[in-house]
Amino acid sequence: VTLEPGTYTVTPEDIQNGLFPDYTEFSGRKNYVLFLFSGNNSVYDFTDVTINVETAVFNAYTDAYDNFYEVQTTGNNNVLKNLTLIDLGSVNDYPKNGACNITMDGSNNRIEGFHITAKGSYPYGYGDAFGKGGTYTIKHYKHSAFLIRGESNHAKGVTIIHRTYGHCM
């Protein structure tokens, strides 16, 4: 599958208009997903494609959910390549709970040649200076860039510009 080259932007209005209704469940947690790759044995080519995600999208879903993923693989034996994925907005915009740019589930998937700019978390720039977990002074709203969770999944030649409080990879 090859997406036509160009720049695409996901806005809060797109969410409100029902253009991105996909979600997954993992360990009993509901996770909204902008781009869900659930098929098997496919190659997705994003050469010369930029997808901008406005950070206000993090809070555009009105019902309860646990995490927000921009890209998630749940299928097996897939290759996703050459996407530029940029979060546009303030570093201080943050998700209702957690967010992650890329989440790899399934098995034997490969993401290669991605260029990711992750933005939006709270508190930005303070790390865990205010505590985290059970005892904290300020509640954290984390935004990680890349989670590899499935069996034998891997990333190759990925660049991450990480401007969030959360794990980079």
CYANA upper distance limits for C-alpha pairs under 8 A (distance plus 0.5 A):
  1 VAL  CA     42 SER  CA      8.01
  1 VAL  CA     43 VAL  CA      6.60
  1 VAL  CA     44 TYR  CA      5.29
  1 VAL  CA     45 ASP  CA      6.68
  2 THR  CA     44 TYR  CA      6.34
  2 THR  CA     45 ASP  CA      5.22
  2 THR  CA     46 PHE  CA      6.75
  3 LEU  CA     44 TYR  CA      8.30
  3 LEU  CA     45 ASP  CA      7.03
  3 LEU  CA     46 PHE  CA      6.17
  3 LEU  CA     47 THR  CA      8.41
  3 LEU  CA     49 VAL  CA      7.83
  4 GLU  CA     46 PHE  CA      8.30
  4 GLU  CA     49 VAL  CA      7.78
  5 PRO  CA     46 PHE  CA      7.77
  5 PRO  CA     47 THR  CA      7.20
  5 PRO  CA     48 ASP  CA      5.47
  5 PRO  CA     49 VAL  CA      5.27
  5 PRO  CA     50 THR  CA      8.46
  6 GLY  CA     48 ASP  CA      6.97
  6 GLY  CA     49 VAL  CA      5.53
  6 GLY  CA     50 THR  CA      6.85
  7 THR  CA     49 VAL  CA      6.40
  7 THR  CA     50 THR  CA      5.16
  7 THR  CA     51 ILE  CA      6.34
  7 THR  CA     52 ASN  CA      7.88
  8 TYR  CA     49 VAL  CA      8.27
  8 TYR  CA     50 THR  CA      6.71
  8 TYR  CA     51 ILE  CA      5.30
  8 TYR  CA     52 ASN  CA      6.60
  9 THR  CA     51 ILE  CA      6.16
  9 THR  CA     52 ASN  CA      5.02
  9 THR  CA     53 VAL  CA      6.30
  9 THR  CA     54 GLU  CA      7.84
 10 VAL  CA     14 ASP  CA      6.88
 10 VAL  CA     51 ILE  CA      7.98
 10 VAL  CA     52 ASN  CA      6.69
 10 VAL  CA     53 VAL  CA      5.36
 10 VAL  CA     54 GLU  CA      6.72
 10 VAL  CA     57 VAL  CA      8.07
 11 THR  CA     15 ILE  CA      7.44
 11 THR  CA     53 VAL  CA      7.12
 11 THR  CA     54 GLU  CA      6.05
 11 THR  CA     56 ALA  CA      7.92
 11 THR  CA     57 VAL  CA      6.48
 12 PRO  CA     16 GLN  CA      6.78
 12 PRO  CA     54 GLU  CA      7.83
 12 PRO  CA     56 ALA  CA      6.64
 12 PRO  CA     57 VAL  CA      5.10
 12 PRO  CA     59 ASN  CA      8.47
 12 PRO  CA     60 ALA  CA      5.79
 13 GLU  CA     17 ASN  CA      6.48
 13 GLU  CA     60 ALA  CA      8.35
 14 ASP  CA     18 GLY  CA      6.96
 14 ASP  CA     19 LEU  CA      5.95
 14 ASP  CA     20 PHE  CA      7.61
 15 ILE  CA     19 LEU  CA      6.24
 15 ILE  CA     20 PHE  CA      6.20
 15 ILE  CA     21 PRO  CA      8.06
 15 ILE  CA     57 VAL  CA      7.70
 15 ILE  CA     60 ALA  CA      6.64
 15 ILE  CA     61 TYR  CA      7.14
 16 GLN  CA     60 ALA  CA      7.13
 16 GLN  CA     61 TYR  CA      7.65
 20 PHE  CA     33 VAL  CA      7.90
 20 PHE  CA     34 LEU  CA      6.08
 20 PHE  CA     35 PHE  CA      8.45
 21 PRO  CA     32 TYR  CA      7.94
 21 PRO  CA     33 VAL  CA      8.20
 21 PRO  CA     34 LEU  CA      8.24
 22 ASP  CA     32 TYR  CA      6.53
 22 ASP  CA     33 VAL  CA      5.96
 22 ASP  CA     34 LEU  CA      7.23
 22 ASP  CA     35 PHE  CA      8.37
 22 ASP  CA     36 LEU  CA      7.58
 23 TYR  CA     30 LYS  CA      7.20
 23 TYR  CA     31 ASN  CA      5.78
 23 TYR  CA     32 TYR  CA      4.66
 23 TYR  CA     33 VAL  CA      5.68
 24 THR  CA     30 LYS  CA      6.46
 24 THR  CA     31 ASN  CA      5.76
 24 THR  CA     32 TYR  CA      7.04
 24 THR  CA     33 VAL  CA      7.70
 25 GLU  CA     29 ARG  CA      5.73
 25 GLU  CA     30 LYS  CA      5.19
 25 GLU  CA     31 ASN  CA      6.52
 26 PHE  CA     30 LYS  CA      7.36
 26 PHE  CA     31 ASN  CA      8.16
 29 ARG  CA     65 TYR  CA      7.80
 29 ARG  CA     66 ASP  CA      6.34
 29 ARG  CA     67 ASN  CA      8.35
 30 LYS  CA     65 TYR  CA      5.63
 30 LYS  CA     66 ASP  CA      5.96
 30 LYS  CA     67 ASN  CA      7.29
 31 ASN  CA     65 TYR  CA      6.50
 31 ASN  CA     66 ASP  CA      6.20
 31 ASN  CA     67 ASN  CA      5.08
 31 ASN  CA     68 PHE  CA      5.98
 31 ASN  CA     69 TYR  CA      7.36
 32 TYR  CA     65 TYR  CA      7.65
 32 TYR  CA     67 ASN  CA      6.93
 32 TYR  CA     68 PHE  CA      5.39
 32 TYR  CA     69 TYR  CA      6.59
 33 VAL  CA     68 PHE  CA      6.58
 33 VAL  CA     69 TYR  CA      5.24
 33 VAL  CA     70 GLU  CA      6.12
 33 VAL  CA     71 VAL  CA      6.91
 33 VAL  CA     72 GLN  CA      7.19
 34 LEU  CA     69 TYR  CA      7.04
 34 LEU  CA     70 GLU  CA      5.42
 34 LEU  CA     71 VAL  CA      6.68
 35 PHE  CA     70 GLU  CA      6.56
 35 PHE  CA     71 VAL  CA      5.27
 35 PHE  CA     72 GLN  CA      6.93
 36 LEU  CA     71 VAL  CA      6.48
 36 LEU  CA     72 GLN  CA      5.55
 36 LEU  CA     73 THR  CA      6.58
 36 LEU  CA     74 THR  CA      7.98
 37 PHE  CA     71 VAL  CA      8.23
 37 PHE  CA     72 GLN  CA      6.62
 37 PHE  CA     73 THR  CA      5.16
 37 PHE  CA     74 THR  CA      6.61
 37 PHE  CA     75 GLY  CA      6.84
 38 SER  CA     73 THR  CA      6.45
 38 SER  CA     74 THR  CA      5.24
 38 SER  CA     75 GLY  CA      4.71
 38 SER  CA     76 ASN  CA      8.33
 39 GLY  CA     74 THR  CA      8.03
 39 GLY  CA     75 GLY  CA      5.32
 39 GLY  CA     76 ASN  CA      7.50
 39 GLY  CA     78 ASN  CA      8.31
 40 ASN  CA     75 GLY  CA      5.60
 40 ASN  CA     76 ASN  CA      5.30
 40 ASN  CA     77 ASN  CA      6.27
 40 ASN  CA     78 ASN  CA      6.52
 41 ASN  CA     76 ASN  CA      6.95
 41 ASN  CA     77 ASN  CA      5.30
 41 ASN  CA     78 ASN  CA      5.62
 42 SER  CA     77 ASN  CA      7.51
 42 SER  CA     78 ASN  CA      5.35
 42 SER  CA     79 VAL  CA      6.91
 43 VAL  CA     78 ASN  CA      6.24
 43 VAL  CA     79 VAL  CA      5.19
 43 VAL  CA     80 LEU  CA      6.50
 43 VAL  CA     81 LYS  CA      8.40
 44 TYR  CA     78 ASN  CA      8.31
 44 TYR  CA     79 VAL  CA      6.61
 44 TYR  CA     80 LEU  CA      5.24
 44 TYR  CA     81 LYS  CA      6.82
 45 ASP  CA     80 LEU  CA      6.69
 45 ASP  CA     81 LYS  CA      5.72
 45 ASP  CA     82 ASN  CA      7.02
 45 ASP  CA     83 LEU  CA      8.26
 46 PHE  CA     80 LEU  CA      8.09
 46 PHE  CA     81 LYS  CA      6.40
 46 PHE  CA     82 ASN  CA      5.59
 46 PHE  CA     83 LEU  CA      5.38
 47 THR  CA     81 LYS  CA      7.70
 47 THR  CA     82 ASN  CA      5.44
 47 THR  CA     83 LEU  CA      6.82
 48 ASP  CA     82 ASN  CA      7.90
 48 ASP  CA     83 LEU  CA      7.88
 48 ASP  CA     84 THR  CA      8.43
 49 VAL  CA     82 ASN  CA      8.20
 49 VAL  CA     83 LEU  CA      6.34
 49 VAL  CA     84 THR  CA      6.79
 50 THR  CA     83 LEU  CA      6.83
 50 THR  CA     84 THR  CA      5.13
 50 THR  CA     85 LEU  CA      6.40
 50 THR  CA     86 ILE  CA      7.92
 51 ILE  CA     83 LEU  CA      8.17
 51 ILE  CA     84 THR  CA      6.78
 51 ILE  CA     85 LEU  CA      5.51
 51 ILE  CA     86 ILE  CA      6.78
 52 ASN  CA     85 LEU  CA      6.52
 52 ASN  CA     86 ILE  CA      5.26
 52 ASN  CA     87 ASP  CA      6.28
 52 ASN  CA     88 LEU  CA      6.82
 53 VAL  CA     57 VAL  CA      7.59
 53 VAL  CA     85 LEU  CA      8.08
 53 VAL  CA     86 ILE  CA      6.63
 53 VAL  CA     87 ASP  CA      5.29
 53 VAL  CA     88 LEU  CA      6.36
 54 GLU  CA     87 ASP  CA      6.27
 54 GLU  CA     88 LEU  CA      5.17
 54 GLU  CA     89 GLY  CA      6.34
 55 THR  CA     87 ASP  CA      6.46
 55 THR  CA     88 LEU  CA      6.25
 55 THR  CA     89 GLY  CA      5.72
 55 THR  CA     90 SER  CA      7.55
 55 THR  CA     93 ASP  CA      6.55
 55 THR  CA     94 TYR  CA      7.83
 55 THR  CA    119 LYS  CA      7.76
 55 THR  CA    120 GLY  CA      6.87
 56 ALA  CA     60 ALA  CA      7.21
 56 ALA  CA     89 GLY  CA      7.81
 56 ALA  CA     93 ASP  CA      7.16
 56 ALA  CA     94 TYR  CA      8.46
 57 VAL  CA     61 TYR  CA      8.16
 58 PHE  CA     68 PHE  CA      7.35
 58 PHE  CA     94 TYR  CA      7.13
 58 PHE  CA     95 PRO  CA      5.21
 58 PHE  CA     96 LYS  CA      7.46
 58 PHE  CA     99 ALA  CA      8.07
 59 ASN  CA     94 TYR  CA      8.28
 59 ASN  CA     95 PRO  CA      6.34
 59 ASN  CA     96 LYS  CA      6.54
 65 TYR  CA     97 ASN  CA      8.29
 66 ASP  CA     97 ASN  CA      6.32
 66 ASP  CA     98 GLY  CA      7.12
 67 ASN  CA     97 ASN  CA      6.50
 67 ASN  CA     98 GLY  CA      5.22
 67 ASN  CA     99 ALA  CA      5.84
 67 ASN  CA    100 CYS  CA      8.19
 68 PHE  CA     95 PRO  CA      8.03
 68 PHE  CA     98 GLY  CA      6.81
 68 PHE  CA     99 ALA  CA      5.03
 68 PHE  CA    100 CYS  CA      6.87
 69 TYR  CA     99 ALA  CA      6.25
 69 TYR  CA    100 CYS  CA      5.45
 69 TYR  CA    101 ASN  CA      6.14
 69 TYR  CA    102 ILE  CA      7.02
 69 TYR  CA    103 THR  CA      7.26
 70 GLU  CA    100 CYS  CA      7.07
 70 GLU  CA    101 ASN  CA      5.29
 70 GLU  CA    102 ILE  CA      6.66
 71 VAL  CA    101 ASN  CA      6.55
 71 VAL  CA    102 ILE  CA      5.30
 71 VAL  CA    103 THR  CA      6.74
 72 GLN  CA    102 ILE  CA      6.35
 72 GLN  CA    103 THR  CA      5.16
 72 GLN  CA    104 MET  CA      6.17
 72 GLN  CA    105 ASP  CA      7.58
 73 THR  CA    103 THR  CA      7.05
 73 THR  CA    104 MET  CA      5.46
 73 THR  CA    105 ASP  CA      5.86
 73 THR  CA    106 GLY  CA      6.88
 73 THR  CA    109 ASN  CA      8.18
 74 THR  CA    104 MET  CA      7.39
 74 THR  CA    105 ASP  CA      5.28
 74 THR  CA    106 GLY  CA      4.90
 74 THR  CA    107 SER  CA      8.36
 75 GLY  CA    105 ASP  CA      7.85
 75 GLY  CA    106 GLY  CA      5.44
 75 GLY  CA    107 SER  CA      7.51
 75 GLY  CA    109 ASN  CA      8.31
 76 ASN  CA    106 GLY  CA      5.70
 76 ASN  CA    107 SER  CA      5.31
 76 ASN  CA    108 ASN  CA      6.24
 76 ASN  CA    109 ASN  CA      6.38
 77 ASN  CA    107 SER  CA      6.95
 77 ASN  CA    108 ASN  CA      5.25
 77 ASN  CA    109 ASN  CA      5.37
 77 ASN  CA    110 ARG  CA      8.20
 78 ASN  CA    108 ASN  CA      7.56
 78 ASN  CA    109 ASN  CA      5.21
 78 ASN  CA    110 ARG  CA      6.81
 79 VAL  CA    109 ASN  CA      6.37
 79 VAL  CA    110 ARG  CA      5.32
 79 VAL  CA    111 ILE  CA      6.37
 79 VAL  CA    112 GLU  CA      8.07
 80 LEU  CA    110 ARG  CA      6.86
 80 LEU  CA    111 ILE  CA      5.35
 80 LEU  CA    112 GLU  CA      6.92
 81 LYS  CA    111 ILE  CA      6.25
 81 LYS  CA    112 GLU  CA      5.30
 81 LYS  CA    113 GLY  CA      6.02
 81 LYS  CA    114 PHE  CA      6.81
 82 ASN  CA    112 GLU  CA      6.87
 82 ASN  CA    113 GLY  CA      4.94
 82 ASN  CA    114 PHE  CA      5.40
 82 ASN  CA    115 HIS  CA      7.98
 83 LEU  CA    113 GLY  CA      7.38
 83 LEU  CA    114 PHE  CA      5.28
 83 LEU  CA    115 HIS  CA      6.85
 84 THR  CA    114 PHE  CA      6.26
 84 THR  CA    115 HIS  CA      5.18
 84 THR  CA    116 ILE  CA      6.48
 85 LEU  CA    114 PHE  CA      7.99
 85 LEU  CA    115 HIS  CA      6.71
 85 LEU  CA    116 ILE  CA      5.36
 85 LEU  CA    117 THR  CA      6.85
 86 ILE  CA    116 ILE  CA      6.38
 86 ILE  CA    117 THR  CA      5.24
 86 ILE  CA    118 ALA  CA      7.04
 87 ASP  CA    117 THR  CA      6.49
 87 ASP  CA    118 ALA  CA      6.01
 87 ASP  CA    119 LYS  CA      5.99
 87 ASP  CA    120 GLY  CA      8.33
 88 LEU  CA    119 LYS  CA      7.71
 89 GLY  CA     93 ASP  CA      7.67
 89 GLY  CA    119 LYS  CA      7.91
 89 GLY  CA    120 GLY  CA      8.17
 90 SER  CA    119 LYS  CA      7.64
 90 SER  CA    120 GLY  CA      6.92
 91 VAL  CA    119 LYS  CA      5.65
 91 VAL  CA    120 GLY  CA      4.85
 91 VAL  CA    121 SER  CA      6.98
 91 VAL  CA    124 TYR  CA      7.20
 91 VAL  CA    163 ARG  CA      7.24
 91 VAL  CA    164 THR  CA      7.45
 92 ASN  CA    120 GLY  CA      5.91
 92 ASN  CA    121 SER  CA      6.34
 92 ASN  CA    122 TYR  CA      6.63
 92 ASN  CA    123 PRO  CA      7.85
 92 ASN  CA    124 TYR  CA      6.69
 93 ASP  CA    119 LYS  CA      8.42
 93 ASP  CA    120 GLY  CA      5.22
 93 ASP  CA    121 SER  CA      6.52
 93 ASP  CA    122 TYR  CA      7.90
 94 TYR  CA    120 GLY  CA      5.33
 94 TYR  CA    121 SER  CA      4.74
 94 TYR  CA    122 TYR  CA      6.36
 94 TYR  CA    141 TYR  CA      6.71
 94 TYR  CA    142 LYS  CA      8.06
 94 TYR  CA    143 HIS  CA      8.07
 95 PRO  CA     99 ALA  CA      6.67
 95 PRO  CA    120 GLY  CA      7.99
 95 PRO  CA    121 SER  CA      7.30
 95 PRO  CA    141 TYR  CA      6.70
 95 PRO  CA    142 LYS  CA      7.94
 95 PRO  CA    143 HIS  CA      7.89
 96 LYS  CA    141 TYR  CA      7.45
 97 ASN  CA    141 TYR  CA      6.15
 97 ASN  CA    142 LYS  CA      7.69
 98 GLY  CA    141 TYR  CA      6.42
 98 GLY  CA    142 LYS  CA      5.66
 98 GLY  CA    143 HIS  CA      6.20
 98 GLY  CA    144 SER  CA      8.46
 99 ALA  CA    142 LYS  CA      7.01
 99 ALA  CA    143 HIS  CA      4.99
 99 ALA  CA    144 SER  CA      6.70
100 CYS  CA    143 HIS  CA      5.96
100 CYS  CA    144 SER  CA      5.14
100 CYS  CA    145 ALA  CA      5.71
100 CYS  CA    146 PHE  CA      6.87
100 CYS  CA    147 LEU  CA      7.83
101 ASN  CA    116 ILE  CA      8.33
101 ASN  CA    118 ALA  CA      7.43
101 ASN  CA    143 HIS  CA      8.45
101 ASN  CA    144 SER  CA      7.26
101 ASN  CA    145 ALA  CA      5.36
101 ASN  CA    146 PHE  CA      6.51
102 ILE  CA    145 ALA  CA      6.72
102 ILE  CA    146 PHE  CA      5.21
102 ILE  CA    147 LEU  CA      6.65
103 THR  CA    146 PHE  CA      6.48
103 THR  CA    147 LEU  CA      5.22
103 THR  CA    148 ILE  CA      6.58
103 THR  CA    149 ARG  CA      7.74
104 MET  CA    109 ASN  CA      8.09
104 MET  CA    147 LEU  CA      6.60
104 MET  CA    148 ILE  CA      5.31
104 MET  CA    149 ARG  CA      6.15
104 MET  CA    150 GLY  CA      6.53
104 MET  CA    153 ASN  CA      7.41
105 ASP  CA    148 ILE  CA      7.40
105 ASP  CA    149 ARG  CA      5.85
105 ASP  CA    150 GLY  CA      4.64
105 ASP  CA    151 GLU  CA      8.03
105 ASP  CA    153 ASN  CA      8.16
106 GLY  CA    150 GLY  CA      5.57
106 GLY  CA    151 GLU  CA      7.19
106 GLY  CA    153 ASN  CA      8.20
107 SER  CA    150 GLY  CA      5.87
107 SER  CA    151 GLU  CA      5.16
107 SER  CA    152 SER  CA      6.14
107 SER  CA    153 ASN  CA      6.15
108 ASN  CA    151 GLU  CA      7.05
108 ASN  CA    152 SER  CA      5.39
108 ASN  CA    153 ASN  CA      5.31
108 ASN  CA    154 HIS  CA      8.10
109 ASN  CA    152 SER  CA      7.73
109 ASN  CA    153 ASN  CA      5.24
109 ASN  CA    154 HIS  CA      7.02
110 ARG  CA    153 ASN  CA      6.35
110 ARG  CA    154 HIS  CA      5.58
110 ARG  CA    155 ALA  CA      6.18
110 ARG  CA    156 LYS  CA      7.77
111 ILE  CA    154 HIS  CA      7.07
111 ILE  CA    155 ALA  CA      5.35
111 ILE  CA    156 LYS  CA      6.77
111 ILE  CA    158 VAL  CA      8.25
112 GLU  CA    155 ALA  CA      6.17
112 GLU  CA    156 LYS  CA      5.02
112 GLU  CA    157 GLY  CA      6.00
112 GLU  CA    158 VAL  CA      6.45
113 GLY  CA    156 LYS  CA      7.08
113 GLY  CA    157 GLY  CA      5.46
113 GLY  CA    158 VAL  CA      5.64
113 GLY  CA    159 THR  CA      8.06
114 PHE  CA    157 GLY  CA      7.65
114 PHE  CA    158 VAL  CA      5.39
114 PHE  CA    159 THR  CA      6.83
115 HIS  CA    158 VAL  CA      6.47
115 HIS  CA    159 THR  CA      5.26
115 HIS  CA    160 ILE  CA      6.51
115 HIS  CA    161 ILE  CA      8.50
116 ILE  CA    145 ALA  CA      8.22
116 ILE  CA    158 VAL  CA      8.28
116 ILE  CA    159 THR  CA      6.65
116 ILE  CA    160 ILE  CA      5.26
116 ILE  CA    161 ILE  CA      6.62
117 THR  CA    160 ILE  CA      6.41
117 THR  CA    161 ILE  CA      5.14
117 THR  CA    162 HIS  CA      6.60
117 THR  CA    163 ARG  CA      8.02
118 ALA  CA    143 HIS  CA      8.43
118 ALA  CA    144 SER  CA      8.27
118 ALA  CA    145 ALA  CA      6.50
118 ALA  CA    160 ILE  CA      7.94
118 ALA  CA    161 ILE  CA      6.72
118 ALA  CA    162 HIS  CA      5.58
118 ALA  CA    163 ARG  CA      6.17
118 ALA  CA    164 THR  CA      6.95
119 LYS  CA    143 HIS  CA      8.22
119 LYS  CA    162 HIS  CA      7.36
119 LYS  CA    163 ARG  CA      5.44
119 LYS  CA    164 THR  CA      5.80
120 GLY  CA    124 TYR  CA      8.15
120 GLY  CA    143 HIS  CA      7.12
120 GLY  CA    163 ARG  CA      7.64
120 GLY  CA    164 THR  CA      6.08
120 GLY  CA    165 TYR  CA      8.45
121 SER  CA    140 HIS  CA      8.32
121 SER  CA    141 TYR  CA      6.05
121 SER  CA    142 LYS  CA      5.84
121 SER  CA    143 HIS  CA      6.01
121 SER  CA    164 THR  CA      5.79
121 SER  CA    165 TYR  CA      6.11
121 SER  CA    166 GLY  CA      8.37
122 TYR  CA    140 HIS  CA      6.13
122 TYR  CA    141 TYR  CA      5.56
122 TYR  CA    142 LYS  CA      7.09
122 TYR  CA    164 THR  CA      8.38
122 TYR  CA    165 TYR  CA      7.24
123 PRO  CA    127 GLY  CA      7.92
123 PRO  CA    138 ILE  CA      8.27
123 PRO  CA    140 HIS  CA      6.75
123 PRO  CA    141 TYR  CA      7.76
123 PRO  CA    165 TYR  CA      7.56
124 TYR  CA    163 ARG  CA      8.48
124 TYR  CA    164 THR  CA      6.77
124 TYR  CA    165 TYR  CA      6.44
125 GLY  CA    164 THR  CA      8.26
125 GLY  CA    165 TYR  CA      7.67
126 TYR  CA    130 PHE  CA      8.13
127 GLY  CA    165 TYR  CA      6.85
128 ASP  CA    132 LYS  CA      6.66
130 PHE  CA    136 TYR  CA      6.41
130 PHE  CA    137 THR  CA      5.73
130 PHE  CA    138 ILE  CA      6.35
131 GLY  CA    135 THR  CA      6.88
131 GLY  CA    136 TYR  CA      4.78
131 GLY  CA    137 THR  CA      6.69
131 GLY  CA    138 ILE  CA      7.78
132 LYS  CA    136 TYR  CA      5.42
132 LYS  CA    137 THR  CA      8.49
132 LYS  CA    138 ILE  CA      8.47
132 LYS  CA    139 LYS  CA      7.77
132 LYS  CA    140 HIS  CA      7.48
141 TYR  CA    165 TYR  CA      8.34
142 LYS  CA    164 THR  CA      7.84
142 LYS  CA    165 TYR  CA      5.93
142 LYS  CA    166 GLY  CA      5.53
143 HIS  CA    164 THR  CA      6.38
143 HIS  CA    165 TYR  CA      6.45
143 HIS  CA    166 GLY  CA      5.51
143 HIS  CA    167 HIS  CA      8.04
144 SER  CA    164 THR  CA      7.48
144 SER  CA    165 TYR  CA      7.58
144 SER  CA    166 GLY  CA      4.90
144 SER  CA    167 HIS  CA      5.25
144 SER  CA    168 CYS  CA      6.15
144 SER  CA    169 MET  CA      7.92
145 ALA  CA    160 ILE  CA      7.96
145 ALA  CA    162 HIS  CA      7.43
145 ALA  CA    166 GLY  CA      8.00
145 ALA  CA    167 HIS  CA      7.05
145 ALA  CA    168 CYS  CA      5.44
145 ALA  CA    169 MET  CA      6.74
146 PHE  CA    167 HIS  CA      8.04
146 PHE  CA    168 CYS  CA      6.52
146 PHE  CA    169 MET  CA      5.15
147 LEU  CA    169 MET  CA      6.31
148 ILE  CA    153 ASN  CA      7.11
148 ILE  CA    154 HIS  CA      7.54
148 ILE  CA    169 MET  CA      8.06
149 ARG  CA    153 ASN  CA      8.10
160 ILE  CA    168 CYS  CA      8.06
162 HIS  CA    168 CYS  CA      6.91
